[in-house]
Amino acid sequence: MSGAFSATTIDQLARQLKEPSWLTERRRRALARHAELPWPHPSDDIWRRTDVSLLDPSKGFTLAQPGLVQGIPLSEQQLAGFTQPLGNEQLLVRANGSWLAGGGSSGEVRVQELTQAAQAQAEPIRRLLEADGFSEAEQKLASLNDAFHHDDVAVQVPAGVRAIEPIRLVHLSSLNPPEALFPLTVITVGAGGSLTLIDEYVSVSAQGEAPHLIHGRIEIVLEPEASLHYVRLQRWDRQAREFSLQRATLGRGATLTMANINLGAALSKAHLVTKLAGEGASTRLYGFVFGHDAQHIDQHTLQDHQAPRTTSDLQFKAALQDHSRMIYTGLIRIAPAAVRTEAFQANHNLMLSSTAKAETIPMLEILADDVQCKHGASIGPIDDEQLFYLMSRGIAREPAQRLVGMGFIEPIIQQVPFEPLQQRLREEIEGGLHA
């Protein structure tokens, strides 16, 4: 690695963040592990359609400096827009790794810097961060976040606590090229607890035309009978390149509803892993990508059933215009112990221009009997019959195309458990449609 990403950098981060020594030592091990591992091979079907060298921070990038809130040039109107709630949510805002609004707690739910959580509860945080299960290729990139993470948040719901109002956590970042950012978010819901969390990542006033880099990691752990409704909303700007590794681990009887909405970045490579580790765990997974300009979006999902009587249902949609490109690979894996499991996967791509491209590769790995699995995929333009139906009722072609496009998106928008944000997303996406 370059001098910008070295053991010296780790020592500087450790002093800056005042983190416990075990966390610093873990960073050093991650850097050594990164050096040992090869980059993903082009023959690997999950990786070969994206040039991963573009995600290598040693290729001319420098580490973004944490804590510079004043480095974000926000107008009063922008500041109000980001720091005022949209409705009844508990709003917490971070800017360049520091709290701008909220932080510390939201009722009985603890929301704090990871360093604080690691000092107060070292062993649970250590177990969560060191959980195994990534492929070597995933480890190659995840180890960079492990070594250099610095915009870190821990969200903790104690056992039995059922949060009533949604929490909306907004991460604002203003990066000067060629900076690299390594955000880490840890979410734990104790046994019998429940939470609705909207997790927004937004670029603000990025400078220049050169690329900047984001290597993010999100770890979610649901203990027995816990429940989480989680939304990740990504609005990086057009200079951004992103690798995102997101993993949810579910205990016995836990339930997860999760929506991932991608609206930004020039290049986005995301791995979304759901590990159903406890008997009776269930999850509903939703994803939406709005591709525009020359965006390259590569999404891989893994529904990993490890215990009996687990269920998962995934729906992933992409609406693509201009010269954007979408690659989706989805794997359902059912371990020998995961009998009486039900797993479903659907990926649908709406082509809004003749120059957009989409590829979809569904995969099954079934090692147990007495299971139900199904997958489906589609790629196609706006349906002529739907257009004809609308136009025959006096709607012009362009508004009719917009209606069909928004109708395609609407089932995913409705999975955002907060109506004011639903409406903002509808306006934002419809405003970007060329049809």
N, C-alpha and C positions, 0 to 999 in steps of 0.2 A: 504493500500500500504506500501511497505517497505520504510526505511529511505532514500533510493536513489531516491524515487519518492514521495516527500512529499511537504507540503507548504513551507518548508525551501528551497527545491530545486527550487521551483518557484521563491522565493525571490532572490535567487542567479542568476537565469537566467535573471530576470528583471533588476538587476543591471548590469550584464554583457552586455546585449543587449541595455541598456538605452532606454527602451520602454516606451510609455505613460502609465499612471496609469490605464486607462480603459482596456488596453490589459492585464495587470497583474491581474486586478480584474476578468477578463473573464477567465483567467487560473484557478484562485481559484474556481470559480463556476464550471468549467469543472471537476476539481478534486473531488469536492463534489458530482457532478452528477455521476461520475464514481463509487464512493463508494455506491451510492444508487441503481444502476442498477445491475440486475443479469447478469451472463455470459450467452451467447446464450445456449438455451436448446437443448439437443441432438435430441429431437423430431422435431425440426425445420428443414424442408427439405433443406433449403439453407445452414445450418450450420453443419448438423449432420455427414457429411463425412470428416470433418477436425477436428483434436484435437485442439480446440482453446486455451487450456491451454499452448500450446507451444508458443503462441503469448502474453503471460502474462509477462510484464517486471518485475513484482514483484518476479518472480521465478528465482532469482539469477542474474539479469542483473543490470548494472549501466548505468547512463546517459553518453553518449559520450560528450566530451568537445568540444565546438565550437571554431573555430578560430586558430586551430593548424595546419597551412599549412605545417610547417616543419615536422610534424608527418607523412607525406606521402613520403616514400622513392622512388623517381622516378629517373630512369636513364635519361641521356640527351636525349636518343632516345625516351623514353616514354614521357618525358616532351614535346618534339617537336611534337610527335604524338597527344597529347591532346590539345596543345595550338596553333597549326597551322591549318588554315582552310583547308577543303577538296576541296573547290571550291570557289564560289562567295558568300558563306554565311557570315553573321555577326556572328562571333564566340565569345561566352561568356563562361568562365570556372570558376567554383567554386571548391575549394578543402577544405574538412572538414568545410564547412560553411563560407569560406572567398573567396573573389575574387582572382583568379589567373591570369585571363586575362579578360579585358572588365569590364562591370558593370557600372551602372549609366544611360546609354542610348544607343540606337542604332538608330541613326537618330531621328525621332520624336517619336519613341517608347521608353517609359521609362522602364528600367529594373533595379531594385534596391532592397535593403533590404526591407523586409516587414515593419520593424520598421520605416524606412524613409517614406514609403508610408503612414503608419498609422498616422505619425505626420503631414504630409502635407495634407492628405485627410481622416480625421478620420471617418467621417460618412459613406462614401461609403464602406470603408474596414470593418467597424463594421457590416453594414447590410449584407455584403457578408458572413462574417464568422459566423454570427448568424442566417443565413437562416435555417428554419426548414425543416423537410421532411424526416429525417432518421428514420428508425425503431429503437426500443429500443435496439435491438441486435447490430445494426450498431453504435448507440450512445455509447454503452459500450466500443467499441474499438476506435471510433473516439474521444471520450473525452480524451483519453490518448494523442493524438496529440494536441488537444486543450489546454491541460494543460502544455505539455512539449516541444512544437515545438521550434526549435532553428536553423534550417538550412532553412531560410525563404526567398523567392523571390517573388516580385510582378512585373508582366509584364503588362503594361498599354498602350493601344493604344487609343489616344484621338479620339473623334468623328470626322469622316470625313477623318482621316488619313489612307491611303492605302499603307502599306509597300510593296515595290517592291521585295527586296531581302529577302530570308528566314533568320530567326534567329535560330542559333543552340546553345542551352544552355546545357552545360555539367556539371553534378554534380559528382565530384570525392570524394569517401569516403574510408578512410582507418580505419577500426574498429578493435580494439583489443578485443577478446572475454573476458568477456561477455558483451560488450557494446551495448547500444540501441540508435538508431538514430530516430529523429522525424522530417523529412523534411516537409515543407509546401510551396506549390506554388500556387499563386493566379494570374489568367490571366483574364483581362477584356479588351473587345474590344468595344469601344464607337460606337454610332449610325453611320451607314454608313461606318465604318472603316473595314480594312481587314488586316490579318496577316497570315504568314506561320511560324510555330514554331516547331522546333524539340527539344524535351526535353529528354536528355539522362542521365541515372543514372548508374554509373559504380563503382564497387568495385576495389580498387587498393591495392595490397600487404597486404591483411588481414592476421593477425598473428594467428598461432595456429589452432587447430582442433575443439575447442569448438564453439558452435553457437553464432552468434550475431543477433540482432533484428532490423528491420526497420518498423516503423509505419508511413506511408506516407499519405498525403492528398493533393489533387489537386482540386482547385475550379476554374471553368471557367464560366464566365458570358458574354454573347453576347447580346448587346443592339439592338434595332430595326434596321433591314437591315444590321447588321454587318455580317462579314464572317471570319471564322477561319479554317485553315487547320493545324491540330495538330497531332503530332506523339510523343508518349511516348515509349522510348526504354529502357528496363531494362536489365542490365547485372550484377546483383549481383553475388557474388561468391558462391561456393558450401557450405559454412558454414552459409549462410544467411537464416533467416526466415523473411518473409515479410507479413504485412497486408497493403493493399493500398486501399484507398477510394477516388474515382475520380468522380466528379459530374460536369456536364455541364448544364447550364440553358440558354435557348434560348428565346429571345424576338421576337416580331412580325417581320416576314419576315427574320429572321436571318438564316444563313446556316452554318453548321458545318460538316467538313469531319475529321474524327478522326481515327487514327490507333494506336493500342496498341500491342507492340511486346515484348514478354517475353522470354528471353533466359537464365536467371539465377535463383538462389536461391534454397536451398534444399526444402523449403516449401514456397509456395506463395498463399495467399488468397487475391483476389482482388474483389472489388465491383465497377462496372462501371455504373453510373446513368446518363441518359440523360433526362432532363426535358424540354419538348417542351411547354413553358408557353405562347407563343404569337402566334396569328393566322398566319398561313402560314409559320411557322418555319419548317425547314427541316434539316435532318441529314443523313449522310452515315457513318456507323461505321464498322471498320475492326479490327480484332484481329488475332494474331498468337502466338502460343506457340510451342516451340521446346523443348520437354521433353527428358531428357537423365539421365543416372545413375539411382538413386532411387528418383528422384524429385517427389514431390507431388504438383500439381497445381490445385487450386480450383478457378474458375472464375464465377462470377455472374453478369449478365447484366440486367438492367431495362430500357426499352424504355417507358417513362412516358408521354403520350399524354394528355395534359390538356386543349388544345385550338383547335378550329375548323381548318380544312384544313391543318393539320400538317402531315408531312411524315417522316418516318424513315425506313432505310434499313440496316440491320446488317448482316455481314458475319464474322464468327469466325471459324478459322481453327487451328488444332493441329496436329503436326507430332511427334509421340512418339516412342522412342526406349529404349533399355535396360529394366529396371524395373520401368520406370516412370509411373505416374498415373495422369490422367486428369479428373476433374469433371467440367462440365459446366451446369449451370442453367440459363435460360434466360426467363425473364418475359416481355411480352408486356401488358401494362396497358392503357386502353382508358377510360378517365373520361366521365361522361354524357355530358359535354359541347363539347367534341371533335368530333363533327360530321364531316362527309366527310374526315375522316382521312385514311391514308394508312400506314400500318406498316408491315414489313417483317423481318423475322429472319431465318438464316441458320447457322447450326453448323456441320462441317465435320471433322472427325478424321481419320488420316492415321496411321495405326499401322505398325511400322517398325520392331517390334520384337514380338515373341509369348508371351513374359512375360510382355509387356506393357499393361495398362488397360485404358479404357475410359468410362465415363458415361455422358450421355447428357439428360437433363430434360427441354424441352421447355414448357412454360406456357403462357396462355392467360387470361386476365381479361378485358372483354369488357362490358362497361356499357353504350354504345351509339349505336344508329342506324346509318345506312347509312355509314358504314365503310368497308374497305377492309383489311383483315389480313391474313397472311400466315406464317407458320413456317415449317422447315424441318431439318432433322438431319441424319447423317450417321456415322457408325463406321466400318472400314474394312481394310484389308491389301492392299498392292499394287496389282492393277488389273492384273490378268494373261494375259488378252488379250493385254493390253498395253505392258507388258514385251515381249510377243510373237512377237508383231509387230516390236519392236525395235531389238530384237535378230534375227529375220528373215532377217534383213538388215545388219547383220554382227557385231552388238554391243554385247559384252560379257554381261553376266548376271549382274555382279556387277555394271559396268558403266550404264547399262540400268536401274537398280534399282535407282541409283542416279539421273538419268535424270527424271524418273517418280516422285521421291520425290521432286526435285527442281521445276518441273512443277506444282506440287500441291501447293507449297509455292509461286510461282511467282506472282499470282494475288494480294497477300497481299504486297509483296515487292514493287510492282509498285505503291502502295498507299503512299509510302514515297516520298514526293515531292522534291527530291534532288538526282540526278543521282549518284554522287560520293558516297553517303551513301548507296544507293541501291546496288552498286557494292561491297562495303565493307561487307554488310550483306550477299550477295550471297556467297562470299568467306568464311565468318565466318561460315555460316550454312552448306555449302557443306563440309567444312573441318571437321565438327563434325559428319557428317553422317557415320554410320558404314556399311550401305548397300553396 
